[in-house]
């Protein structure tokens, strides 16, 4: 155990001599880079098969939803990096829009409504994290149970009837800055903050270490519980922000608002290259994959495919992304077996 702790300490705090001794190399084409190739190919295919999806109007209509999906995918990525899974996205996204709308009208302040909604999201994340980390319930079961509770709360607040959203939030969600929808800029903020924290800080290195090996990280003195619960809190905050922006963009909030943001978000994480084994992950790649999934859905719709075909195309995209990610390793193994 002592040796394991020393190894993890070296991982958390890389030595200066090791950093200096390694020559500078160009960034490798890793598993998180394939999504950019996929994006280029997808847009190329879209321009040939359905040129209407590549017009300025079509892209501007797709980007707000891609931005919301990118925010949800960012939260899901952080949880999956901790070997978890947050199935409460549907309930959290839906409830966030409802709470924002209700409190916005009640207090006549969108700022207070946003703060209260984020606090509700944070509490949901604490509950999810505590059930998974403290009570040791499987993430799938724990977050599904919380999701059912959240949907019940949403139905009781709305009476199964969509409610209107304050005009201020609608204006914010429909705004454009420098030619891009506001939802895209919000997504860039969430992705950038998450990327900086996970890649450029000591907290981020410890976060990754916990995802790689919880026991080794704990032996190295890392507060594992804090990082595991923190991942679910960050995830729920992302879901809450997405729910508010979605409600503002649609103009109403209901218990079904978040139905389209669970499986596509998980698909975006997988297509982006983040493995379910924990540790390594990329919120940037997940955000790019969210754009990929949004454009793919628009292409399939433009070709006249129904919902069943859309799900089939999403499944094929996940399988293809997984295959491409592991193909280089398969080739290396095949070469070694031939040499042997």
C-alpha positions in Angstrom: 0.0 0.0 0.0 2.9 2.3 0.8 4.4 1.8 -2.7 1.0 2.3 -4.3 0.6 5.6 -2.5 4.1 6.8 -3.6 3.2 6.0 -7.2 0.0 7.9 -7.0 1.7 10.9 -5.3 4.1 11.0 -8.3 1.1 11.0 -10.6 -0.5 13.8 -8.7 2.7 15.9 -8.4 4.9 15.3 -11.4 8.6 16.0 -10.6 10.4 19.0 -12.2 13.3 16.9 -13.3 11.0 14.5 -15.1 9.3 17.4 -16.8 12.6 19.0 -17.9 14.1 15.8 -19.2 11.3 15.0 -21.6 11.7 16.8 -25.0 8.8 18.8 -26.3 6.7 16.7 -28.7 3.8 17.6 -30.8 0.4 16.5 -29.4 -0.4 12.9 -30.3 -3.5 11.9 -32.3 -5.3 10.3 -29.3 -8.7 8.8 -28.8 -10.2 12.3 -28.2 -9.0 13.6 -31.7 -11.1 11.2 -33.8 -14.3 13.3 -33.1 -12.8 16.2 -35.1 -12.3 13.9 -38.1 -15.8 12.7 -37.7 -17.2 16.3 -37.6 -15.4 17.2 -40.8 -16.7 14.0 -42.6 -20.2 14.6 -41.3 -20.4 18.2 -42.5 -18.9 17.1 -45.8 -21.6 14.3 -46.2 -24.3 16.8 -45.1 -23.3 19.2 -47.9 -23.7 16.4 -50.4 -26.7 14.5 -49.2 -28.7 17.3 -47.7 -27.4 20.7 -48.7 -30.3 22.4 -47.0 -28.8 21.5 -43.6 -25.7 23.5 -44.3 -27.4 26.8 -45.0 -26.8 29.6 -42.5 -30.4 29.4 -41.3 -30.3 25.6 -40.7 -27.0 25.8 -38.8 -28.2 28.7 -36.6 -31.4 26.7 -35.9 -29.3 23.7 -34.8 -26.6 25.4 -32.8 -28.8 26.4 -29.8 -29.8 22.8 -29.2 -26.2 21.6 -29.8 -25.1 24.1 -27.1 -27.6 22.8 -24.6 -26.6 19.2 -25.4 -22.9 20.2 -24.9 -23.6 21.6 -21.4 -25.4 18.3 -20.5 -22.6 16.3 -22.0 -20.0 18.2 -20.0 -21.7 17.3 -16.7 -22.1 13.7 -17.8 -18.4 13.5 -18.8 -17.3 14.6 -15.3 -19.4 11.8 -13.7 -18.3 9.1 -16.1 -14.7 10.1 -15.4 -15.5 9.0 -11.8 -16.7 5.7 -13.2 -20.3 6.8 -12.6 -23.4 7.5 -14.6 -26.0 10.2 -14.0 -29.4 9.0 -15.2 -31.2 11.9 -13.5 -30.6 14.2 -16.4 -34.2 14.0 -17.6 -35.6 15.0 -14.3 -33.0 17.6 -13.5 -33.3 19.4 -16.8 -37.1 19.4 -16.6 -37.3 20.4 -13.0 -34.7 23.2 -13.5 -36.8 24.9 -16.2 -39.9 24.6 -14.0 -38.3 26.0 -10.8 -36.7 28.8 -12.8 -40.1 29.7 -14.3 -42.0 29.5 -11.0 -39.5 31.5 -9.0 -38.9 34.0 -11.7 -42.6 35.0 -11.7 -42.9 34.6 -7.9 -40.0 36.9 -7.0 -40.0 39.0 -10.3 -36.3 38.5 -10.5 -34.6 36.3 -13.0 -31.3 36.5 -11.2 -32.8 35.2 -8.0 -34.6 32.5 -10.0 -31.3 31.4 -11.6 -29.5 31.3 -8.2 -32.3 29.2 -6.5 -32.4 26.8 -9.5 -28.7 26.3 -9.4 -29.0 25.6 -5.6 -31.7 23.1 -6.3 -29.4 21.4 -8.8 -26.5 21.4 -6.4 -28.7 19.7 -3.8 -29.8 17.0 -6.4 -26.1 16.4 -7.1 -25.3 16.0 -3.4 -28.1 13.4 -3.0 -26.9 11.5 -6.1 -23.3 11.6 -4.9 -24.2 10.6 -1.4 -26.3 7.6 -2.5 -23.5 6.4 -4.8 -20.5 7.2 -2.6 -21.8 6.9 1.0 -24.7 4.4 0.7 -22.8 2.5 -2.0 -25.8 2.1 -4.4 -24.9 1.4 -8.0 -24.9 4.7 -9.9 -27.4 3.5 -12.5 -29.9 2.5 -9.8 -29.4 5.5 -7.5 -29.7 8.1 -10.2 -32.7 6.4 -11.8 -34.5 6.5 -8.5 -33.6 10.2 -8.1 -34.8 10.8 -11.6 -38.2 9.2 -10.9 -38.5 11.4 -7.8 -37.6 14.6 -9.8 -40.2 13.8 -12.5 -42.8 13.3 -9.8 -41.9 16.7 -8.3 -42.1 18.3 -11.8 -45.5 16.9 -12.4 -46.8 18.1 -9.0 -45.5 21.6 -9.7 -47.0 21.8 -13.2 -50.0 19.6 -13.0 -48.8 18.0 -16.3 -49.5 21.3 -18.1 -46.5 23.3 -19.5 -46.0 26.6 -17.8 -44.7 29.9 -19.4 -41.2 31.1 -18.9 -40.3 34.8 -17.9 -39.7 36.9 -21.0 -36.2 37.9 -19.7 -35.0 34.3 -19.9 -36.6 33.8 -23.3 -34.7 36.9 -24.5 -31.4 35.7 -23.1 -31.8 32.2 -24.6 -32.7 33.6 -28.1 -30.0 36.3 -28.1 -27.1 36.3 -30.5 -23.6 37.6 -29.9 -21.0 38.0 -32.7 -23.2 35.9 -35.0 -23.6 33.0 -32.6 -26.5 32.0 -30.4 -26.2 32.8 -26.7 -26.6 29.1 -25.9 -23.4 28.4 -27.7 -21.5 31.0 -25.7 -22.9 29.6 -22.5 -21.7 26.1 -23.6 -18.3 27.5 -24.3 -18.1 29.0 -20.8 -19.1 25.7 -19.2 -16.7 23.6 -21.3 -13.8 26.0 -20.8 -14.2 26.2 -17.1 -14.5 22.4 -16.8 -11.4 22.0 -19.1 -9.3 24.4 -17.1 -10.2 22.8 -13.8 -9.7 19.2 -14.9 -6.6 19.8 -17.0 -4.7 22.7 -15.5 -5.1 22.6 -11.8 -4.1 20.4 -8.9 -7.7 19.7 -8.1 -8.1 18.4 -11.7 -5.1 16.1 -11.3 -6.6 14.7 -8.1 -10.0 14.4 -9.8 -8.5 12.3 -12.6 -6.5 10.2 -10.0 -9.6 9.3 -8.1 -11.2 8.2 -11.4 -8.2 6.1 -12.3 -7.9 4.3 -9.0 -9.9 5.3 -5.9 -8.0 3.2 -3.4 -4.6 4.4 -4.6 -5.8 8.0 -4.5 -7.1 7.6 -1.0 -3.8 6.0 0.1 -2.0 9.1 -1.4 -4.1 11.3 0.9 -6.8 12.4 -1.5 -10.3 13.0 -0.2 -12.0 10.6 -2.5 -15.5 11.2 -1.2 -15.2 14.9 -1.9 -14.3 14.4 -5.5 -16.9 11.7 -6.2 -19.7 13.8 -4.7 -18.3 16.9 -6.4 -18.6 15.2 -9.8 -22.3 14.7 -9.3 -22.8 18.2 -8.0 -21.1 19.6 -11.1 -23.1 17.4 -13.3 -26.4 18.5 -11.7 -25.4 22.2 -12.0 -24.7 21.6 -15.7 -28.1 19.9 -16.1 -29.8 22.8 -14.3 -28.2 25.4 -16.5 -29.2 23.4 -19.6 -32.8 23.1 -18.3 -33.1 26.9 -17.8 -31.7 27.7 -21.3 -33.9 25.0 -22.9 -37.0 26.4 -21.2 -36.1 29.9 -22.2 -35.5 28.9 -25.8 -38.7 26.9 -26.1 -40.7 29.5 -24.1 -42.3 26.9 -21.7 -41.2 24.4 -19.1 -42.8 20.9 -18.5 -42.0 17.5 -17.0 -41.0 16.2 -20.4 -38.6 18.9 -21.4 -35.5 16.8 -20.6 -36.6 13.7 -22.4 -34.2 14.3 -25.3 -31.1 15.0 -23.3 -30.2 11.8 -21.6 -29.2 9.2 -24.2 -27.8 11.8 -26.7 -25.6 13.2 -23.9 -24.3 9.8 -23.0 -23.8 9.1 -26.7 -21.9 12.3 -27.1 -19.6 11.3 -24.2 -18.9 7.9 -25.8 -18.4 9.3 -29.3 -16.1 12.0 -27.8 -13.8 9.2 -26.6 -14.3 9.3 -22.8 -14.2 5.7 -21.5 -16.5 4.3 -18.8 -13.5 2.9 -17.0 -12.9 6.3 -15.4 -10.0 8.7 -15.2 -9.2 10.0 -18.7 -11.8 12.1 -20.4 -12.2 15.3 -22.4 -15.1 17.8 -22.0 -13.9 19.5 -25.2 -14.3 16.2 -27.2 -17.7 15.6 -25.6 -18.8 19.1 -26.6 -17.6 18.5 -30.2 -19.5 15.2 -30.1 -22.6 17.0 -29.0 -22.3 19.2 -32.1 -21.8 16.0 -34.1 -24.9 14.4 -32.6 -27.0 17.5 -33.2 -25.9 17.8 -36.9 -26.4 14.0 -37.4 -29.9 14.3 -36.1 -30.6 17.2 -38.4 -29.2 15.3 -41.4 -31.3 12.2 -40.7 -34.4 14.3 -40.4 -33.6 16.1 -43.6 -33.4 12.7 -45.4 -36.9 11.9 -44.2 -36.1 9.2 -41.6 -38.4 8.5 -38.8 -37.6 8.3 -35.0 -36.7 4.6 -35.2 -34.1 5.2 -37.9 -32.7 8.1 -35.9 -32.1 5.9 -32.9 -30.5 3.3 -35.2 -28.2 5.9 -36.7 -27.2 7.1 -33.2 -26.5 3.5 -32.2 -24.3 3.0 -35.3 -22.5 6.3 -34.6 -21.7 5.0 -31.0 -20.5 1.6 -32.4 -18.4 3.3 -35.1 -16.8 5.7 -32.6 -16.0 2.8 -30.2 -14.5 0.7 -33.0 -12.3 3.6 -34.3 -11.1 4.3 -30.8 -9.9 0.8 -30.2 -8.7 0.0 -33.8 -5.2 1.3 -33.3 -4.7 -0.9 -30.3 -6.1 -3.8 -32.2 -3.5 -3.2 -35.0 -0.7 -3.0 -32.5 -1.8 -6.3 -30.9 -2.1 -7.9 -34.3 1.5 -6.8 -35.3 2.9 -8.2 -32.0 1.2 -11.5 -32.5 2.7 -11.8 -36.0 6.2 -10.9 -34.8 5.9 -13.5 -32.0 
